[in-house]
Amino acid sequence: MQKIAQRAKAAQRQANRRLQKDKDHIERGKAYQRRTEAQRVRQYNSSLIVDARKNRQEDWALGPLAPRRDVGDKADSYGSVPIFNFQLPDKNPNVRPKWFHIAEYDRVVVVRGRDKGKIGIVNEVNKEKVTVQVRDMNMADINVPAWMQSERNMASLSPLAINIPLFDVRLIYPLPDPKSGAFRDVIIEQLVCVDRKWDRVKKEYDAGQRMIPGTDTLIPWPDTLPPEYEDYEADTLRISVEEETFRPYLLERPMPASVIDELRNKYSRFRTRHDWEYEQKKEAETARGEKRKELSKAMRTPLQELRDVRAKEKALNEKDLSNEQLARIGEVIEQERTRAMGAVKEMA
C-alpha cells in the first residue's frame, strides 16, 4: 500500500508540473495574441491617418476638381469603421488596475476626446480592455460584412458605441454644498477603496466601498437593474424546476457503485481511494512478500551457519576485566610513565 501511495503522489506531482507547463504555454499564447492585436490596431489607425493627410493635401491642391471618394465599393461604407477594428485591444494583465472605481449605471463625464465635456451613463465596464462604454457617447458607423448581417440581424451600417479608456472619464456624483447645503453634481477626480474583504465563494476580493481620499465621504455603488427576460411557451415552469425529486438517505447510496467508478475512473493511476477487496488483496501480497523474505533467511548455507557459530563463541569468550586486572594494568602504565620521565630528565 505504501508503494501505491508513493506512486500516486509521484504521478500527481508530475501531473501538476505538466498542468503548470500547459498554463504557462496558454498565457504566453494570450500575451502573443494581445501584442499582435495591438500592433494590428496601431497599424490600421496609422494607415487611416496617413490616408486622411494625403487626401486632405490632394483636396486642397485640386480644389473644385477634387475627386469624390464615396463611390464604387465605398459608396455605402465611406467614413465607417470595420467591425473588427472598432474596439481597443486587451491590456496586459500586469498593467491592469486591480480595483475599478467605476461600475455600471454610474454617471461619468468624458474629459478627453471628441465628446469632451459630455455626461452619460456607463453601460458596460470591460476589465480586460480597461475601458467603459458610455450610453450614446463616442458613436461610430460600423461596417458589418454580409455574412454577419444575416447571422446577427444587423444592417450593413450599424451605429455602435466605441469603448472609452477608463482614465478618460471621471465620476459625477451629487454632493451637498458646504455653505448652502444644496446638492449639486461634483466631478470626482480620484477614489480609493476601503473595507475590501476576501470572498471565499468567488475566490477574489469584493468591490469594497468607494471613498474620496482625504475625507470620510463614501460614494455608494449604483443600484444594478435586474435583467429582463422574455417568457416563451416552451419555457419550463418555475414550479417544475423547484420541485424536489431526490431525497438522500444514509442507508442508501446516492448512485450505483458502477456509476461512481465511471465518474472517477476505476483504473486511473491518480486514484487514492480503493475498494475493500482491492486493499485486502494488496495487503495479502505484502504479507506474502514478507514471508518470502523470512523464508530466504531460514535457507542458509553451511558457511553462513559456521560464521554465526563463531560469532556467538567470540561473544561468549569476551569477558569484562576484573578489578585486580584493571589495578595491575594501571600500575604497569604508571611504571612506564615514571621510566619515560626519568629518561627525559637524564637527556636534559
C-alpha positions in Angstrom: 0.0 0.0 0.0 2.9 2.4 0.7 4.3 1.8 -2.8 0.9 2.5 -4.3 0.6 5.7 -2.3 4.1 6.8 -3.3 3.3 6.1 -7.0 0.1 8.1 -6.7 1.9 11.1 -5.2 4.6 11.0 -7.8 2.1 10.8 -10.6 0.2 13.7 -9.0 3.3 15.8 -8.8 4.1 15.0 -12.4 0.6 15.9 -13.5 0.8 19.3 -11.6 4.1 20.1 -13.4 2.5 19.2 -16.7 -0.6 21.3 -15.9 1.6 24.3 -14.9 3.6 24.0 -18.1 0.3 24.0 -20.1 -0.9 27.0 -18.2 2.3 28.9 -18.9 2.0 28.0 -22.6 -1.5 29.3 -22.7 -0.5 32.5 -21.0 2.3 33.0 -23.5 -0.1 32.4 -26.3 -2.5 35.0 -24.9 0.3 37.5 -24.5 1.3 37.0 -28.1 -2.3 37.4 -29.3 -2.6 40.7 -27.3 0.6 42.0 -28.8 -0.3 41.1 -32.4 -3.8 42.6 -31.9 -2.4 45.8 -30.5 0.1 46.1 -33.3 -2.7 45.4 -35.9 -4.9 48.2 -34.5 -2.0 50.6 -34.4 -1.1 49.9 -38.0 -4.7 50.3 -39.1 -5.1 53.6 -37.2 -1.7 54.9 -38.6 -2.8 54.0 -42.1 -6.1 55.9 -41.6 -4.1 59.0 -40.5 -1.7 58.7 -43.5 -4.6 58.4 -46.0 -6.5 61.3 -44.4 -3.5 63.6 -44.6 -2.8 62.5 -48.2 -6.5 63.1 -49.2 -6.5 66.5 -47.5 -3.5 67.6 -49.4 -4.9 66.4 -52.6 -8.3 68.1 -52.0 -6.5 71.4 -51.2 -4.3 71.2 -54.3 -7.2 70.3 -56.7 -9.8 72.5 -55.2 -13.1 72.2 -57.1 -11.6 69.4 -59.2 -11.1 67.1 -56.1 -12.5 63.6 -56.7 -15.3 62.1 -54.8 -14.3 59.1 -52.7 -17.7 57.9 -51.6 -18.3 56.0 -54.9 -17.8 52.5 -56.1 -17.1 49.9 -53.4 -17.1 52.7 -50.7 -20.4 54.2 -51.8 -22.1 52.8 -48.7 -19.2 52.3 -46.3 -17.1 55.5 -46.8 -16.3 57.0 -43.4 -17.2 53.9 -41.5 -15.1 51.6 -39.3 -14.7 47.9 -39.9 -16.3 45.8 -37.2 -13.0 44.1 -36.4 -11.2 47.3 -35.8 -13.5 49.5 -33.8 -12.6 48.0 -30.3 -9.4 48.6 -28.4 -7.1 45.6 -27.8 -6.8 43.8 -24.4 -4.4 45.2 -21.9 -1.5 43.3 -20.3 -2.8 41.8 -17.0 0.3 43.3 -15.3 -0.7 46.8 -16.0 -4.5 46.4 -15.4 -5.8 48.1 -12.3 -6.7 45.7 -9.5 -9.7 47.7 -8.5 -12.1 49.6 -10.7 -13.7 52.7 -9.2 -16.4 52.9 -11.9 -19.2 50.5 -12.3 -22.3 50.1 -14.5 -25.0 52.7 -14.2 -22.5 55.3 -12.9 -22.8 58.9 -14.2 -19.5 60.0 -15.8 -18.1 62.9 -17.7 -15.7 62.5 -20.7 -12.5 64.5 -20.2 -10.7 63.6 -23.4 -11.7 63.0 -27.0 -14.4 64.4 -29.3 -17.1 64.0 -26.6 -15.2 66.0 -24.1 -17.4 67.6 -21.5 -20.5 65.4 -22.2 -22.1 63.5 -19.4 -23.6 60.0 -19.8 -24.4 56.7 -18.0 -22.0 53.8 -18.1 -23.5 50.7 -19.8 -20.5 48.4 -19.5 -17.1 48.1 -17.8 -14.6 46.0 -19.7 -11.9 44.9 -17.3 -9.8 43.1 -19.9 -9.5 46.2 -22.1 -9.7 48.7 -19.2 -12.5 50.6 -20.9 -16.0 51.8 -20.3 -18.9 52.1 -22.7 -21.0 55.2 -22.2 -24.5 55.4 -23.4 -24.8 57.5 -26.7 -21.1 58.5 -26.5 -18.3 58.0 -29.0 -20.7 56.7 -31.6 -19.4 55.5 -34.9 -20.8 53.8 -38.0 -19.6 50.2 -38.1 -19.3 48.4 -41.4 -20.8 44.9 -41.0 -19.8 42.3 -43.5 -22.6 40.5 -45.5 -22.1 37.1 -43.8 -22.5 38.7 -40.3 -25.6 40.7 -41.3 -27.8 37.6 -41.6 -26.4 35.9 -38.5 -26.8 38.8 -36.1 -29.7 40.5 -37.9 -27.7 43.8 -38.4 -27.7 46.3 -41.2 -24.7 47.0 -43.3 -24.0 50.2 -41.4 -24.9 50.0 -37.7 -24.2 52.8 -35.2 -22.4 51.5 -32.2 -20.7 53.0 -29.1 -16.9 52.6 -29.1 -15.4 52.0 -25.7 -13.6 54.8 -24.0 -10.5 54.3 -21.9 -11.2 54.2 -18.2 -8.9 57.1 -17.4 -10.6 59.3 -19.9 -13.8 59.6 -17.8 -14.5 61.0 -14.3 -17.2 60.0 -11.9 -20.0 62.5 -11.3 -22.0 62.3 -8.0 -24.3 64.9 -6.3 -22.7 66.1 -3.0 -24.1 68.8 -0.6 -22.7 72.3 -0.8 -20.8 73.2 2.4 -22.4 76.6 2.5 -26.0 76.3 1.2 -26.4 72.5 1.8 -28.0 72.1 -1.7 -26.9 69.1 -3.7 -25.0 69.7 -6.9 -23.1 67.5 -9.3 -19.4 67.2 -8.5 -16.6 65.8 -10.7 -14.6 63.4 -8.5 -11.0 63.2 -9.7 -9.9 60.3 -7.5 -11.4 57.5 -5.4 -9.8 54.9 -3.1 -11.1 51.5 -1.9 -11.8 50.8 1.7 -13.3 47.9 3.6 -12.3 45.4 0.9 -12.7 41.8 2.0 -11.9 38.3 0.6 -14.8 36.5 -0.9 -14.4 32.8 -0.2 -17.0 31.8 -2.8 -15.7 33.7 -5.8 -12.1 33.3 -4.6 -11.4 37.0 -5.1 -11.8 40.3 -3.3 -15.1 42.1 -3.2 -15.7 45.6 -4.6 -15.5 47.2 -1.1 -16.5 50.8 -0.7 -15.5 53.9 -2.6 -14.2 56.9 -0.6 -12.8 60.3 -1.6 -9.2 60.4 -0.4 -8.5 62.9 2.4 -12.2 62.9 3.6 -14.6 60.4 5.1 -17.2 60.8 2.3 -18.3 57.4 1.0 -19.6 57.2 -2.6 -22.2 54.3 -2.8 -22.2 51.9 -5.7 -25.0 52.4 -8.2 -28.1 50.2 -8.0 -28.0 47.5 -10.6 -31.2 46.9 -12.5 -32.4 43.3 -12.7 -32.2 41.7 -16.2 -35.3 41.5 -18.2 -36.2 38.1 -19.6 -38.9 37.3 -22.1 -41.1 34.3 -21.4 -41.9 31.7 -24.1 -44.4 28.9 -24.3 -41.6 26.3 -24.4 -40.0 27.5 -21.1 -40.1 25.2 -18.1 -42.4 26.4 -15.3 -40.7 27.6 -12.1 -42.8 25.2 -10.0 -41.4 22.3 -12.0 -37.8 23.5 -11.6 -38.2 23.9 -7.8 -39.9 20.5 -7.3 -37.8 18.2 -5.1 -37.3 14.9 -6.8 -34.3 13.4 -4.8 -34.1 12.8 -1.1 -30.8 11.4 0.2 -30.7 8.7 2.9 -27.8 7.4 5.0 -28.7 3.8 4.3 -28.6 4.1 0.5 -26.0 5.3 -1.9 -26.9 8.4 -4.0 -25.9 6.5 -7.1 -24.9 2.9 -8.0 -21.2 1.9 -7.4 -20.7 1.3 -11.1 -21.6 4.9 -11.9 -19.1 6.1 -9.3 -16.4 4.0 -10.9 -17.2 5.6 -14.3 -17.0 9.1 -12.9 -13.7 8.7 -11.0 -12.0 6.3 -13.5 -11.5 3.0 -11.6 -8.2 2.2 -13.3 -6.6 5.7 -13.1 -3.1 5.9 -11.6 -4.1 9.1 -9.8 -6.8 7.2 -7.8 -6.3 7.4 -4.0 -9.4 5.6 -2.7 -9.8 1.9 -3.4 -12.4 -0.9 -2.7 -12.1 -3.0 0.5 -11.4 -6.2 -1.6 -8.6 -4.4 -3.5 -7.0 -3.2 -0.3 -7.2 -6.8 1.2 -5.6 -8.2 -1.9 -2.7 -5.7 -1.7 -2.2 -6.4 2.0 -2.1 -10.1 1.3 0.6 -9.6 -1.4 2.7 -7.5 1.1 2.4 -10.3 3.7 3.5 -12.9 1.2 6.5 -10.8 0.3 7.5 -10.5 4.0 7.0 -14.2 4.4 9.2 -14.9 1.4 11.9 -12.8 2.9 11.8 -14.7 6.2 11.9 -18.0 4.3 15.0 -16.8 2.4 16.7 -16.1 5.8 15.9 -19.6 7.0 17.6 -21.2 3.9 21.3 -20.8 4.9 24.5 -22.4 3.7 27.0 -24.2 6.0 29.5 -21.3 5.7 26.8 -18.9 6.9 25.9 -21.1 9.9 29.7 -21.6 10.7 30.1 -17.8 10.7 27.2 -17.4 13.1 28.6 -20.1 15.5 32.0 -18.4 15.6 30.4 -15.0 16.2 28.5 -16.5 19.2 31.6 -18.2 20.6 33.5 -14.9 20.3 30.8 -13.0 22.1 30.9 -15.6 24.9 34.7 -15.5 25.3 34.7 -11.7 25.5 34.5 -11.1 29.3 34.9 -7.9 31.3 38.2 -7.4 33.1 38.2 -7.8 36.9 39.2 -5.1 39.4 42.5 -6.8 40.1 43.4 -6.9 36.4 42.5 -3.2 36.0 44.6 -2.3 39.0 47.6 -4.2 37.6 47.2 -2.6 34.2 47.2 0.8 36.0 50.4 0.0 37.9 52.2 -1.0 34.7 51.1 2.2 33.0 52.4 4.3 35.9 55.8 2.5 35.9 56.3 3.1 32.2 55.4 6.7 32.6 57.9 7.2 35.5 60.6 5.4 33.5 59.9 7.7 30.5 60.1 10.9 32.6 63.4 9.8 34.1 64.9 9.2 30.7 63.8 12.6 29.6 65.5 14.3 32.6 68.8 12.4 32.0 68.9 13.6 28.4 68.3 17.2 29.5 
